[in-house]
Amino acid sequence: MEGIFEELDGWVRRHLRKILWRQWKRPFIRAKRLMRLGVTEERAWKSATNGRGPWWNSGVSHLNQALPKKLFDRLGLVSLVDQYHRLKCAA
């Protein structure tokens, strides 16, 4: 059961990263936002101009570094795995 929740959590976070990547429509904005989120300038420009699609970019390390799980936790995204552990310990 826990493995299914981990897969779903990962998919949801990747989908949210994809949505953000699409919202940052132009390479200049993408590079600027990645740098603001802690990616080096060289890596940000390389990532912003790589020509790959949003789904591919949402699964690679530059976006995982810029938008880690901790960020989504701070923003209030409910983690299925964390809820499962909480309920499992309570029972």
Distance bins in CASP14 RR format, pairs under 12 A and 6 or more apart:
PFRMAT RR
TARGET T0000
AUTHOR 0000-0000-0000
RMODE 2
METHOD distances of the structure
MODEL  1
1 7 0 0 0 0 0 1 0 0 0 0 0
1 8 0 0 0 0 0 1 0 0 0 0 0
1 80 0 0 0 0 1 0 0 0 0 0 0
1 81 0 0 0 0 1 0 0 0 0 0 0
1 83 0 0 0 0 0 1 0 0 0 0 0
1 84 1 0 0 1 0 0 0 0 0 0 0
1 85 0 0 0 0 0 1 0 0 0 0 0
1 87 0 0 0 0 0 1 0 0 0 0 0
1 88 0 0 0 0 1 0 0 0 0 0 0
2 8 0 0 0 0 0 1 0 0 0 0 0
2 9 0 0 0 0 0 1 0 0 0 0 0
2 79 0 0 0 0 0 1 0 0 0 0 0
2 80 0 0 0 0 1 0 0 0 0 0 0
2 81 1 0 0 1 0 0 0 0 0 0 0
2 82 0 0 0 0 0 1 0 0 0 0 0
2 83 0 0 0 0 0 1 0 0 0 0 0
2 84 1 0 0 1 0 0 0 0 0 0 0
2 85 0 0 0 0 1 0 0 0 0 0 0
2 87 0 0 0 0 0 1 0 0 0 0 0
2 88 0 0 0 0 1 0 0 0 0 0 0
3 9 0 0 0 0 1 0 0 0 0 0 0
3 10 0 0 0 0 0 1 0 0 0 0 0
3 11 0 0 0 0 0 1 0 0 0 0 0
3 80 0 0 0 0 1 0 0 0 0 0 0
3 81 0 0 0 0 1 0 0 0 0 0 0
3 84 0 0 0 0 1 0 0 0 0 0 0
4 10 0 0 0 0 0 1 0 0 0 0 0
4 11 0 0 0 0 0 1 0 0 0 0 0
4 80 0 0 0 0 1 0 0 0 0 0 0
4 81 0 0 0 0 1 0 0 0 0 0 0
4 84 0 0 0 0 1 0 0 0 0 0 0
5 11 0 0 0 0 0 1 0 0 0 0 0
5 12 0 0 0 0 0 1 0 0 0 0 0
5 78 0 0 0 0 0 1 0 0 0 0 0
5 79 0 0 0 0 1 0 0 0 0 0 0
5 80 1 1 0 0 0 0 0 0 0 0 0
5 81 1 0 1 0 0 0 0 0 0 0 0
5 82 0 0 0 0 1 0 0 0 0 0 0
5 83 0 0 0 0 1 0 0 0 0 0 0
5 84 1 0 1 0 0 0 0 0 0 0 0
5 85 0 0 0 0 1 0 0 0 0 0 0
5 86 0 0 0 0 0 1 0 0 0 0 0
5 87 0 0 0 0 0 1 0 0 0 0 0
5 88 0 0 0 0 0 1 0 0 0 0 0
6 12 0 0 0 0 0 1 0 0 0 0 0
6 13 0 0 0 0 0 1 0 0 0 0 0
6 69 0 0 0 0 0 1 0 0 0 0 0
6 79 0 0 0 0 1 0 0 0 0 0 0
6 80 0 0 0 0 1 0 0 0 0 0 0
6 81 1 0 1 0 0 0 0 0 0 0 0
6 82 0 0 0 0 0 1 0 0 0 0 0
6 84 0 0 0 0 1 0 0 0 0 0 0
6 85 0 0 0 0 0 1 0 0 0 0 0
7 13 0 0 0 0 0 1 0 0 0 0 0
7 14 0 0 0 0 0 1 0 0 0 0 0
7 80 0 0 0 0 1 0 0 0 0 0 0
7 81 0 0 0 0 1 0 0 0 0 0 0
8 14 0 0 0 0 0 1 0 0 0 0 0
8 15 0 0 0 0 0 1 0 0 0 0 0
8 78 0 0 0 0 0 1 0 0 0 0 0
8 79 0 0 0 0 1 0 0 0 0 0 0
8 80 1 0 1 0 0 0 0 0 0 0 0
8 81 0 0 0 0 1 0 0 0 0 0 0
8 83 0 0 0 0 0 1 0 0 0 0 0
8 84 0 0 0 0 0 1 0 0 0 0 0
9 15 0 0 0 0 0 1 0 0 0 0 0
9 16 0 0 0 0 0 1 0 0 0 0 0
9 69 0 0 0 0 1 0 0 0 0 0 0
9 72 0 0 0 0 1 0 0 0 0 0 0
9 73 0 0 0 0 0 1 0 0 0 0 0
9 77 0 0 0 0 1 0 0 0 0 0 0
9 78 0 0 0 0 1 0 0 0 0 0 0
9 79 1 0 1 0 0 0 0 0 0 0 0
9 80 1 0 1 0 0 0 0 0 0 0 0
9 81 1 0 1 0 0 0 0 0 0 0 0
9 82 0 0 0 0 1 0 0 0 0 0 0
9 83 0 0 0 0 1 0 0 0 0 0 0
9 84 0 0 0 0 1 0 0 0 0 0 0
9 85 0 0 0 0 0 1 0 0 0 0 0
10 16 0 0 0 0 1 0 0 0 0 0 0
10 17 0 0 0 0 1 0 0 0 0 0 0
10 18 0 0 0 0 0 1 0 0 0 0 0
10 58 0 0 0 0 0 1 0 0 0 0 0
10 59 0 0 0 0 1 0 0 0 0 0 0
10 64 0 0 0 0 0 1 0 0 0 0 0
10 67 0 0 0 0 0 1 0 0 0 0 0
10 68 0 0 0 0 0 1 0 0 0 0 0
10 69 0 0 0 0 1 0 0 0 0 0 0
10 72 0 0 0 0 1 0 0 0 0 0 0
10 77 0 0 0 0 0 1 0 0 0 0 0
10 79 0 0 0 0 1 0 0 0 0 0 0
10 80 0 0 0 0 1 0 0 0 0 0 0
10 81 0 0 0 0 1 0 0 0 0 0 0
11 17 0 0 0 0 0 1 0 0 0 0 0
11 18 0 0 0 0 0 1 0 0 0 0 0
11 55 0 0 0 0 0 1 0 0 0 0 0
11 58 0 0 0 0 0 1 0 0 0 0 0
11 59 0 0 0 0 0 1 0 0 0 0 0
11 80 0 0 0 0 0 1 0 0 0 0 0
12 18 0 0 0 0 0 1 0 0 0 0 0
12 19 0 0 0 0 0 1 0 0 0 0 0
12 58 0 0 0 0 0 1 0 0 0 0 0
12 69 0 0 0 0 0 1 0 0 0 0 0
12 72 0 0 0 0 1 0 0 0 0 0 0
12 77 1 0 0 1 0 0 0 0 0 0 0
12 78 0 0 0 0 1 0 0 0 0 0 0
12 79 0 0 0 0 1 0 0 0 0 0 0
12 80 0 0 0 0 1 0 0 0 0 0 0
12 81 0 0 0 0 0 1 0 0 0 0 0
13 19 0 0 0 0 0 1 0 0 0 0 0
13 20 0 0 0 0 0 1 0 0 0 0 0
13 58 0 0 0 0 1 0 0 0 0 0 0
13 59 0 0 0 0 1 0 0 0 0 0 0
13 63 0 0 0 0 0 1 0 0 0 0 0
13 64 0 0 0 0 1 0 0 0 0 0 0
13 67 1 0 0 1 0 0 0 0 0 0 0
13 68 0 0 0 0 1 0 0 0 0 0 0
13 69 1 0 0 1 0 0 0 0 0 0 0
13 70 0 0 0 0 0 1 0 0 0 0 0
13 71 0 0 0 0 1 0 0 0 0 0 0
13 72 1 0 1 0 0 0 0 0 0 0 0
13 73 0 0 0 0 0 1 0 0 0 0 0
13 75 0 0 0 0 0 1 0 0 0 0 0
13 77 1 0 0 1 0 0 0 0 0 0 0
13 78 0 0 0 0 0 1 0 0 0 0 0
13 79 0 0 0 0 1 0 0 0 0 0 0
13 80 0 0 0 0 0 1 0 0 0 0 0
13 81 0 0 0 0 0 1 0 0 0 0 0
14 20 0 0 0 0 0 1 0 0 0 0 0
14 21 0 0 0 0 0 1 0 0 0 0 0
14 54 0 0 0 0 0 1 0 0 0 0 0
14 55 1 0 0 1 0 0 0 0 0 0 0
14 56 0 0 0 0 0 1 0 0 0 0 0
14 57 0 0 0 0 0 1 0 0 0 0 0
14 58 1 0 1 0 0 0 0 0 0 0 0
14 59 1 0 1 0 0 0 0 0 0 0 0
14 60 0 0 0 0 0 1 0 0 0 0 0
14 63 0 0 0 0 1 0 0 0 0 0 0
14 64 0 0 0 0 1 0 0 0 0 0 0
14 67 0 0 0 0 1 0 0 0 0 0 0
14 69 0 0 0 0 0 1 0 0 0 0 0
14 72 0 0 0 0 0 1 0 0 0 0 0
15 21 0 0 0 0 0 1 0 0 0 0 0
15 22 0 0 0 0 0 1 0 0 0 0 0
15 54 0 0 0 0 1 0 0 0 0 0 0
15 55 0 0 0 0 1 0 0 0 0 0 0
15 58 1 0 0 1 0 0 0 0 0 0 0
15 59 0 0 0 0 0 1 0 0 0 0 0
15 63 0 0 0 0 0 1 0 0 0 0 0
15 67 0 0 0 0 0 1 0 0 0 0 0
15 72 0 0 0 0 0 1 0 0 0 0 0
15 77 0 0 0 0 0 1 0 0 0 0 0
16 22 0 0 0 0 0 1 0 0 0 0 0
16 23 0 0 0 0 0 1 0 0 0 0 0
16 54 0 0 0 0 0 1 0 0 0 0 0
16 58 0 0 0 0 1 0 0 0 0 0 0
16 59 0 0 0 0 0 1 0 0 0 0 0
16 63 0 0 0 0 0 1 0 0 0 0 0
16 64 0 0 0 0 0 1 0 0 0 0 0
16 67 1 0 0 1 0 0 0 0 0 0 0
16 68 0 0 0 0 0 1 0 0 0 0 0
16 69 0 0 0 0 0 1 0 0 0 0 0
16 71 0 0 0 0 1 0 0 0 0 0 0
16 72 1 0 0 1 0 0 0 0 0 0 0
16 75 0 0 0 0 1 0 0 0 0 0 0
16 76 0 0 0 0 0 1 0 0 0 0 0
16 77 1 0 0 1 0 0 0 0 0 0 0
17 23 0 0 0 0 0 1 0 0 0 0 0
17 24 0 0 0 0 0 1 0 0 0 0 0
17 30 0 0 0 0 0 1 0 0 0 0 0
17 33 0 0 0 0 0 1 0 0 0 0 0
17 34 0 0 0 0 0 1 0 0 0 0 0
17 37 0 0 0 0 0 1 0 0 0 0 0
17 53 0 0 0 0 0 1 0 0 0 0 0
17 54 0 0 0 0 1 0 0 0 0 0 0
17 55 0 0 0 0 1 0 0 0 0 0 0
17 56 0 0 0 0 0 1 0 0 0 0 0
17 57 1 0 0 1 0 0 0 0 0 0 0
17 58 1 1 0 0 0 0 0 0 0 0 0
17 59 1 0 0 1 0 0 0 0 0 0 0
17 60 0 0 0 0 1 0 0 0 0 0 0
17 61 0 0 0 0 0 1 0 0 0 0 0
17 62 0 0 0 0 0 1 0 0 0 0 0
17 63 1 0 1 0 0 0 0 0 0 0 0
17 64 1 0 0 1 0 0 0 0 0 0 0
17 65 0 0 0 0 0 1 0 0 0 0 0
17 66 0 0 0 0 1 0 0 0 0 0 0
17 67 1 0 1 0 0 0 0 0 0 0 0
17 68 0 0 0 0 0 1 0 0 0 0 0
17 69 0 0 0 0 0 1 0 0 0 0 0
17 71 0 0 0 0 0 1 0 0 0 0 0
17 72 0 0 0 0 1 0 0 0 0 0 0
17 77 0 0 0 0 0 1 0 0 0 0 0
18 24 0 0 0 0 0 1 0 0 0 0 0
18 52 0 0 0 0 0 1 0 0 0 0 0
18 53 0 0 0 0 1 0 0 0 0 0 0
18 54 1 0 1 0 0 0 0 0 0 0 0
18 55 1 0 1 0 0 0 0 0 0 0 0
18 56 0 0 0 0 1 0 0 0 0 0 0
18 57 1 0 0 1 0 0 0 0 0 0 0
18 58 1 1 0 0 0 0 0 0 0 0 0
18 59 0 0 0 0 1 0 0 0 0 0 0
18 60 0 0 0 0 0 1 0 0 0 0 0
18 63 0 0 0 0 1 0 0 0 0 0 0
18 67 0 0 0 0 0 1 0 0 0 0 0
19 54 0 0 0 0 1 0 0 0 0 0 0
19 55 0 0 0 0 0 1 0 0 0 0 0
19 57 0 0 0 0 0 1 0 0 0 0 0
19 58 0 0 0 0 1 0 0 0 0 0 0
19 63 0 0 0 0 0 1 0 0 0 0 0
19 67 0 0 0 0 0 1 0 0 0 0 0
20 29 0 0 0 0 0 1 0 0 0 0 0
20 30 0 0 0 0 1 0 0 0 0 0 0
20 33 0 0 0 0 1 0 0 0 0 0 0
20 34 0 0 0 0 0 1 0 0 0 0 0
20 37 0 0 0 0 1 0 0 0 0 0 0
20 54 0 0 0 0 1 0 0 0 0 0 0
20 57 0 0 0 0 1 0 0 0 0 0 0
20 58 0 0 0 0 1 0 0 0 0 0 0
20 63 0 0 0 0 1 0 0 0 0 0 0
20 66 0 0 0 0 1 0 0 0 0 0 0
20 67 1 0 0 1 0 0 0 0 0 0 0
20 71 0 0 0 0 0 1 0 0 0 0 0
20 72 0 0 0 0 0 1 0 0 0 0 0
20 75 0 0 0 0 0 1 0 0 0 0 0
21 27 0 0 0 0 0 1 0 0 0 0 0
21 29 0 0 0 0 0 1 0 0 0 0 0
21 30 1 0 0 1 0 0 0 0 0 0 0
21 33 0 0 0 0 1 0 0 0 0 0 0
21 34 0 0 0 0 1 0 0 0 0 0 0
21 47 0 0 0 0 1 0 0 0 0 0 0
21 48 0 0 0 0 1 0 0 0 0 0 0
21 50 0 0 0 0 0 1 0 0 0 0 0
21 51 0 0 0 0 0 1 0 0 0 0 0
21 52 0 0 0 0 1 0 0 0 0 0 0
21 53 0 0 0 0 1 0 0 0 0 0 0
21 54 1 0 1 0 0 0 0 0 0 0 0
21 55 0 0 0 0 1 0 0 0 0 0 0
21 56 0 0 0 0 1 0 0 0 0 0 0
21 57 1 0 1 0 0 0 0 0 0 0 0
21 58 1 0 1 0 0 0 0 0 0 0 0
21 59 0 0 0 0 1 0 0 0 0 0 0
21 60 0 0 0 0 0 1 0 0 0 0 0
21 62 0 0 0 0 0 1 0 0 0 0 0
21 63 1 0 0 1 0 0 0 0 0 0 0
21 66 0 0 0 0 0 1 0 0 0 0 0
21 67 0 0 0 0 1 0 0 0 0 0 0
22 29 0 0 0 0 0 1 0 0 0 0 0
22 30 0 0 0 0 0 1 0 0 0 0 0
22 53 0 0 0 0 1 0 0 0 0 0 0
22 54 1 0 1 0 0 0 0 0 0 0 0
22 55 0 0 0 0 1 0 0 0 0 0 0
22 57 0 0 0 0 1 0 0 0 0 0 0
22 58 0 0 0 0 1 0 0 0 0 0 0
22 63 0 0 0 0 0 1 0 0 0 0 0
23 29 0 0 0 0 1 0 0 0 0 0 0
23 30 0 0 0 0 1 0 0 0 0 0 0
23 33 0 0 0 0 1 0 0 0 0 0 0
23 54 0 0 0 0 1 0 0 0 0 0 0
24 30 1 0 1 0 0 0 0 0 0 0 0
24 31 0 0 0 0 1 0 0 0 0 0 0
24 32 0 0 0 0 1 0 0 0 0 0 0
24 33 1 0 1 0 0 0 0 0 0 0 0
24 34 0 0 0 0 1 0 0 0 0 0 0
24 35 0 0 0 0 0 1 0 0 0 0 0
24 36 0 0 0 0 0 1 0 0 0 0 0
24 37 0 0 0 0 0 1 0 0 0 0 0
24 44 0 0 0 0 0 1 0 0 0 0 0
24 47 0 0 0 0 0 1 0 0 0 0 0
24 48 0 0 0 0 1 0 0 0 0 0 0
24 54 0 0 0 0 1 0 0 0 0 0 0
24 57 0 0 0 0 0 1 0 0 0 0 0
24 58 0 0 0 0 0 1 0 0 0 0 0
24 63 0 0 0 0 0 1 0 0 0 0 0
24 66 0 0 0 0 0 1 0 0 0 0 0
24 67 0 0 0 0 0 1 0 0 0 0 0
25 33 0 0 0 0 0 1 0 0 0 0 0
25 48 0 0 0 0 0 1 0 0 0 0 0
25 54 0 0 0 0 0 1 0 0 0 0 0
26 32 0 0 0 0 1 0 0 0 0 0 0
26 33 0 0 0 0 0 1 0 0 0 0 0
26 48 0 0 0 0 1 0 0 0 0 0 0
26 49 0 0 0 0 0 1 0 0 0 0 0
27 33 0 0 0 0 0 1 0 0 0 0 0
27 34 0 0 0 0 0 1 0 0 0 0 0
27 44 0 0 0 0 1 0 0 0 0 0 0
27 45 1 0 0 1 0 0 0 0 0 0 0
27 46 0 0 0 0 0 1 0 0 0 0 0
27 47 0 0 0 0 1 0 0 0 0 0 0
27 48 1 0 1 0 0 0 0 0 0 0 0
27 49 1 0 1 0 0 0 0 0 0 0 0
27 50 0 0 0 0 1 0 0 0 0 0 0
27 51 0 0 0 0 1 0 0 0 0 0 0
27 52 0 0 0 0 0 1 0 0 0 0 0
27 57 0 0 0 0 0 1 0 0 0 0 0
28 34 0 0 0 0 0 1 0 0 0 0 0
28 35 0 0 0 0 0 1 0 0 0 0 0
28 44 0 0 0 0 0 1 0 0 0 0 0
28 45 0 0 0 0 1 0 0 0 0 0 0
28 48 1 0 0 1 0 0 0 0 0 0 0
28 49 0 0 0 0 1 0 0 0 0 0 0
29 35 0 0 0 0 0 1 0 0 0 0 0
29 36 0 0 0 0 0 1 0 0 0 0 0
29 44 0 0 0 0 0 1 0 0 0 0 0
29 48 0 0 0 0 1 0 0 0 0 0 0
29 49 0 0 0 0 0 1 0 0 0 0 0
30 36 0 0 0 0 0 1 0 0 0 0 0
30 37 0 0 0 0 0 1 0 0 0 0 0
30 39 0 0 0 0 0 1 0 0 0 0 0
30 43 0 0 0 0 0 1 0 0 0 0 0
30 44 1 0 0 1 0 0 0 0 0 0 0
30 45 0 0 0 0 1 0 0 0 0 0 0
30 46 0 0 0 0 0 1 0 0 0 0 0
30 47 1 0 0 1 0 0 0 0 0 0 0
30 48 1 1 0 0 0 0 0 0 0 0 0
30 49 0 0 0 0 1 0 0 0 0 0 0
30 50 0 0 0 0 1 0 0 0 0 0 0
30 51 0 0 0 0 0 1 0 0 0 0 0
30 52 0 0 0 0 0 1 0 0 0 0 0
30 53 0 0 0 0 0 1 0 0 0 0 0
30 54 0 0 0 0 0 1 0 0 0 0 0
30 57 0 0 0 0 1 0 0 0 0 0 0
30 62 0 0 0 0 0 1 0 0 0 0 0
30 63 0 0 0 0 1 0 0 0 0 0 0
30 66 0 0 0 0 0 1 0 0 0 0 0
31 37 0 0 0 0 0 1 0 0 0 0 0
31 38 0 0 0 0 0 1 0 0 0 0 0
31 39 0 0 0 0 1 0 0 0 0 0 0
31 40 0 0 0 0 0 1 0 0 0 0 0
31 41 1 0 0 1 0 0 0 0 0 0 0
31 42 0 0 0 0 1 0 0 0 0 0 0
31 43 0 0 0 0 1 0 0 0 0 0 0
31 44 1 0 1 0 0 0 0 0 0 0 0
31 45 1 0 1 0 0 0 0 0 0 0 0
31 46 0 0 0 0 1 0 0 0 0 0 0
31 47 1 0 0 1 0 0 0 0 0 0 0
31 48 1 1 0 0 0 0 0 0 0 0 0
31 49 1 0 0 1 0 0 0 0 0 0 0
31 50 0 0 0 0 0 1 0 0 0 0 0
31 62 0 0 0 0 0 1 0 0 0 0 0
31 66 0 0 0 0 0 1 0 0 0 0 0
32 38 0 0 0 0 0 1 0 0 0 0 0
32 39 0 0 0 0 0 1 0 0 0 0 0
32 41 0 0 0 0 1 0 0 0 0 0 0
32 44 1 0 0 1 0 0 0 0 0 0 0
32 45 0 0 0 0 1 0 0 0 0 0 0
32 47 0 0 0 0 0 1 0 0 0 0 0
32 48 0 0 0 0 1 0 0 0 0 0 0
32 66 0 0 0 0 0 1 0 0 0 0 0
33 39 0 0 0 0 1 0 0 0 0 0 0
33 44 0 0 0 0 1 0 0 0 0 0 0
33 47 0 0 0 0 0 1 0 0 0 0 0
33 48 0 0 0 0 1 0 0 0 0 0 0
33 62 0 0 0 0 0 1 0 0 0 0 0
33 63 0 0 0 0 0 1 0 0 0 0 0
33 66 1 0 0 1 0 0 0 0 0 0 0
33 67 0 0 0 0 1 0 0 0 0 0 0
34 40 0 0 0 0 1 0 0 0 0 0 0
34 41 0 0 0 0 1 0 0 0 0 0 0
34 42 0 0 0 0 0 1 0 0 0 0 0
34 43 1 0 0 1 0 0 0 0 0 0 0
34 44 1 1 0 0 0 0 0 0 0 0 0
34 45 0 0 0 0 1 0 0 0 0 0 0
34 46 0 0 0 0 1 0 0 0 0 0 0
34 47 1 0 0 1 0 0 0 0 0 0 0
34 48 1 0 0 1 0 0 0 0 0 0 0
34 49 0 0 0 0 0 1 0 0 0 0 0
34 50 0 0 0 0 0 1 0 0 0 0 0
34 57 0 0 0 0 0 1 0 0 0 0 0
34 60 0 0 0 0 0 1 0 0 0 0 0
34 61 0 0 0 0 0 1 0 0 0 0 0
34 62 1 0 0 1 0 0 0 0 0 0 0
34 63 1 0 0 1 0 0 0 0 0 0 0
34 64 0 0 0 0 0 1 0 0 0 0 0
34 65 0 0 0 0 1 0 0 0 0 0 0
34 66 1 0 1 0 0 0 0 0 0 0 0
34 67 0 0 0 0 1 0 0 0 0 0 0
35 41 1 0 1 0 0 0 0 0 0 0 0
35 42 0 0 0 0 1 0 0 0 0 0 0
35 43 0 0 0 0 1 0 0 0 0 0 0
35 44 1 0 1 0 0 0 0 0 0 0 0
35 45 0 0 0 0 1 0 0 0 0 0 0
35 46 0 0 0 0 0 1 0 0 0 0 0
35 47 0 0 0 0 0 1 0 0 0 0 0
35 48 0 0 0 0 1 0 0 0 0 0 0
35 62 0 0 0 0 0 1 0 0 0 0 0
35 65 0 0 0 0 0 1 0 0 0 0 0
35 66 0 0 0 0 1 0 0 0 0 0 0
36 44 0 0 0 0 1 0 0 0 0 0 0
36 66 0 0 0 0 1 0 0 0 0 0 0
36 67 0 0 0 0 0 1 0 0 0 0 0
37 43 0 0 0 0 0 1 0 0 0 0 0
37 44 0 0 0 0 1 0 0 0 0 0 0
37 47 0 0 0 0 0 1 0 0 0 0 0
37 62 0 0 0 0 1 0 0 0 0 0 0
37 63 0 0 0 0 1 0 0 0 0 0 0
37 64 0 0 0 0 0 1 0 0 0 0 0
37 65 1 0 0 1 0 0 0 0 0 0 0
37 66 1 1 0 0 0 0 0 0 0 0 0
37 67 1 0 0 1 0 0 0 0 0 0 0
37 68 0 0 0 0 1 0 0 0 0 0 0
37 71 0 0 0 0 1 0 0 0 0 0 0
38 44 0 0 0 0 1 0 0 0 0 0 0
38 47 0 0 0 0 0 1 0 0 0 0 0
38 62 0 0 0 0 1 0 0 0 0 0 0
38 63 0 0 0 0 0 1 0 0 0 0 0
38 65 1 0 0 1 0 0 0 0 0 0 0
38 66 1 0 0 1 0 0 0 0 0 0 0
38 67 0 0 0 0 0 1 0 0 0 0 0
38 68 0 0 0 0 0 1 0 0 0 0 0
38 71 0 0 0 0 0 1 0 0 0 0 0
39 45 0 0 0 0 1 0 0 0 0 0 0
39 46 0 0 0 0 1 0 0 0 0 0 0
39 47 1 0 0 1 0 0 0 0 0 0 0
39 48 0 0 0 0 1 0 0 0 0 0 0
39 60 0 0 0 0 0 1 0 0 0 0 0
39 61 0 0 0 0 1 0 0 0 0 0 0
39 62 1 0 1 0 0 0 0 0 0 0 0
39 63 0 0 0 0 1 0 0 0 0 0 0
39 64 0 0 0 0 0 1 0 0 0 0 0
39 65 1 0 0 1 0 0 0 0 0 0 0
39 66 1 0 1 0 0 0 0 0 0 0 0
39 67 0 0 0 0 0 1 0 0 0 0 0
39 68 0 0 0 0 0 1 0 0 0 0 0
40 46 0 0 0 0 1 0 0 0 0 0 0
40 47 0 0 0 0 0 1 0 0 0 0 0
40 62 0 0 0 0 1 0 0 0 0 0 0
40 65 0 0 0 0 1 0 0 0 0 0 0
40 66 0 0 0 0 0 1 0 0 0 0 0
41 47 0 0 0 0 0 1 0 0 0 0 0
41 48 0 0 0 0 0 1 0 0 0 0 0
42 48 0 0 0 0 0 1 0 0 0 0 0
42 49 0 0 0 0 0 1 0 0 0 0 0
42 62 0 0 0 0 0 1 0 0 0 0 0
43 49 0 0 0 0 0 1 0 0 0 0 0
43 50 0 0 0 0 0 1 0 0 0 0 0
43 60 0 0 0 0 0 1 0 0 0 0 0
43 61 0 0 0 0 1 0 0 0 0 0 0
43 62 1 0 1 0 0 0 0 0 0 0 0
43 63 0 0 0 0 0 1 0 0 0 0 0
43 65 0 0 0 0 1 0 0 0 0 0 0
43 66 0 0 0 0 1 0 0 0 0 0 0
44 50 0 0 0 0 0 1 0 0 0 0 0
44 62 1 0 0 1 0 0 0 0 0 0 0
44 63 0 0 0 0 0 1 0 0 0 0 0
44 65 0 0 0 0 0 1 0 0 0 0 0
44 66 0 0 0 0 1 0 0 0 0 0 0
45 62 0 0 0 0 0 1 0 0 0 0 0
46 52 0 0 0 0 0 1 0 0 0 0 0
46 57 0 0 0 0 0 1 0 0 0 0 0
46 60 0 0 0 0 0 1 0 0 0 0 0
46 61 0 0 0 0 0 1 0 0 0 0 0
46 62 0 0 0 0 1 0 0 0 0 0 0
47 53 0 0 0 0 0 1 0 0 0 0 0
47 56 0 0 0 0 0 1 0 0 0 0 0
47 57 1 0 0 1 0 0 0 0 0 0 0
47 58 0 0 0 0 0 1 0 0 0 0 0
47 59 0 0 0 0 0 1 0 0 0 0 0
47 60 1 0 0 1 0 0 0 0 0 0 0
47 61 0 0 0 0 1 0 0 0 0 0 0
47 62 1 0 1 0 0 0 0 0 0 0 0
47 63 1 0 0 1 0 0 0 0 0 0 0
47 64 0 0 0 0 0 1 0 0 0 0 0
47 65 0 0 0 0 1 0 0 0 0 0 0
47 66 0 0 0 0 1 0 0 0 0 0 0
48 57 0 0 0 0 1 0 0 0 0 0 0
48 62 0 0 0 0 1 0 0 0 0 0 0
48 63 0 0 0 0 0 1 0 0 0 0 0
48 66 0 0 0 0 0 1 0 0 0 0 0
49 57 0 0 0 0 0 1 0 0 0 0 0
49 62 0 0 0 0 0 1 0 0 0 0 0
50 56 0 0 0 0 1 0 0 0 0 0 0
50 57 1 0 0 1 0 0 0 0 0 0 0
50 60 0 0 0 0 1 0 0 0 0 0 0
50 62 0 0 0 0 1 0 0 0 0 0 0
50 63 0 0 0 0 0 1 0 0 0 0 0
51 57 0 0 0 0 1 0 0 0 0 0 0
52 58 0 0 0 0 1 0 0 0 0 0 0
52 59 0 0 0 0 0 1 0 0 0 0 0
52 60 0 0 0 0 1 0 0 0 0 0 0
52 62 0 0 0 0 0 1 0 0 0 0 0
52 63 0 0 0 0 0 1 0 0 0 0 0
53 59 0 0 0 0 0 1 0 0 0 0 0
53 60 0 0 0 0 0 1 0 0 0 0 0
53 63 0 0 0 0 0 1 0 0 0 0 0
54 60 0 0 0 0 0 1 0 0 0 0 0
54 63 0 0 0 0 1 0 0 0 0 0 0
55 63 0 0 0 0 0 1 0 0 0 0 0
56 62 0 0 0 0 0 1 0 0 0 0 0
56 63 0 0 0 0 1 0 0 0 0 0 0
57 63 1 0 1 0 0 0 0 0 0 0 0
57 64 0 0 0 0 0 1 0 0 0 0 0
57 66 0 0 0 0 0 1 0 0 0 0 0
57 67 0 0 0 0 0 1 0 0 0 0 0
58 64 0 0 0 0 1 0 0 0 0 0 0
58 66 0 0 0 0 0 1 0 0 0 0 0
58 67 0 0 0 0 1 0 0 0 0 0 0
59 65 0 0 0 0 0 1 0 0 0 0 0
59 66 0 0 0 0 0 1 0 0 0 0 0
59 67 0 0 0 0 0 1 0 0 0 0 0
60 66 0 0 0 0 0 1 0 0 0 0 0
60 67 0 0 0 0 0 1 0 0 0 0 0
61 67 0 0 0 0 0 1 0 0 0 0 0
61 68 0 0 0 0 0 1 0 0 0 0 0
62 68 0 0 0 0 0 1 0 0 0 0 0
63 71 0 0 0 0 0 1 0 0 0 0 0
64 70 0 0 0 0 0 1 0 0 0 0 0
64 71 0 0 0 0 0 1 0 0 0 0 0
64 72 0 0 0 0 0 1 0 0 0 0 0
65 71 0 0 0 0 0 1 0 0 0 0 0
66 72 0 0 0 0 0 1 0 0 0 0 0
67 73 0 0 0 0 0 1 0 0 0 0 0
67 74 0 0 0 0 0 1 0 0 0 0 0
67 75 0 0 0 0 1 0 0 0 0 0 0
67 77 0 0 0 0 0 1 0 0 0 0 0
68 74 0 0 0 0 1 0 0 0 0 0 0
68 75 0 0 0 0 0 1 0 0 0 0 0
68 77 0 0 0 0 0 1 0 0 0 0 0
69 75 0 0 0 0 0 1 0 0 0 0 0
69 76 0 0 0 0 0 1 0 0 0 0 0
69 77 0 0 0 0 1 0 0 0 0 0 0
69 79 1 0 0 1 0 0 0 0 0 0 0
69 81 0 0 0 0 0 1 0 0 0 0 0
69 82 0 0 0 0 0 1 0 0 0 0 0
70 76 0 0 0 0 0 1 0 0 0 0 0
70 77 0 0 0 0 0 1 0 0 0 0 0
70 79 0 0 0 0 0 1 0 0 0 0 0
71 77 0 0 0 0 1 0 0 0 0 0 0
72 78 0 0 0 0 1 0 0 0 0 0 0
72 79 0 0 0 0 1 0 0 0 0 0 0
72 82 0 0 0 0 0 1 0 0 0 0 0
73 79 1 0 0 1 0 0 0 0 0 0 0
73 81 0 0 0 0 0 1 0 0 0 0 0
73 82 0 0 0 0 1 0 0 0 0 0 0
76 82 0 0 0 0 0 1 0 0 0 0 0
77 83 0 0 0 0 0 1 0 0 0 0 0
78 84 0 0 0 0 0 1 0 0 0 0 0
78 86 0 0 0 0 0 1 0 0 0 0 0
79 85 0 0 0 0 1 0 0 0 0 0 0
79 86 0 0 0 0 1 0 0 0 0 0 0
80 86 0 0 0 0 0 1 0 0 0 0 0
80 87 0 0 0 0 0 1 0 0 0 0 0
81 87 0 0 0 0 0 1 0 0 0 0 0
81 88 0 0 0 0 0 1 0 0 0 0 0
82 88 0 0 0 0 0 1 0 0 0 0 0
82 89 0 0 0 0 0 1 0 0 0 0 0
83 89 0 0 0 0 0 1 0 0 0 0 0
83 90 0 0 0 0 0 1 0 0 0 0 0
84 90 0 0 0 0 0 1 0 0 0 0 0
84 91 0 0 0 0 0 1 0 0 0 0 0
85 91 0 0 0 0 0 1 0 0 0 0 0
END
